[in-house]
Amino acid sequence: MRQAGLSLEEIGSRLGISRQAVEEQLLKYYGSTEVYGLLTLAELARLTGYSRDYIIKLKRRGFIQPVKSGQKNRLYKPETIATIIIYRDRHPPRCRMCGRPLPPRRSVFCSQACRAEGGRFKNRPQAVKDRHRERMKRWERAHPEQAKEIHRRAARKYRAARH
């Protein structure tokens, strides 16, 4: 049952014994409680060199499927490594700013310069800008005196920069 990917708790409930009793029996007769031949999400991430988040994203998109998917543990066949690498080779991720392929261990931006540029307000998605502007308007309505003072300081700074 363990080789089929069942957790110790699931085995215990089927046999009518506790999880600890299952663990003791496995250690006594097999020397380990490990599932041989199947990989956990962490092992899959380590072996492929990609982040756990990226592997979870591939699972959500349906490119890979775990053999056994419990609440906590997802177990994958070793062939999944090849599937992930082939998918990544055919669909290399691109930098959100410049569109170049991402180097290994990068998931959004290809360089620190692109990351800094991507964080600037002008490069944010329109929905993010709209939410920010709405929050600012609500704050200005709730704090009119502070908002006036900030606008006065900004106007002084702007006038000083122009002269």
Secondary structure as UniProt FT lines:
FT   TURN            2..5
FT   HELIX           8..15
FT   HELIX           19..30
FT   TURN            36..37
FT   STRAND          39..40
FT   HELIX           41..48
FT   HELIX           52..61
FT   STRAND          68..69
FT   STRAND          74..76
FT   HELIX           79..90
FT   TURN            96..98
FT   TURN            104..105
FT   HELIX           112..118
FT   HELIX           121..123
FT   HELIX           126..142
FT   HELIX           144..162
//
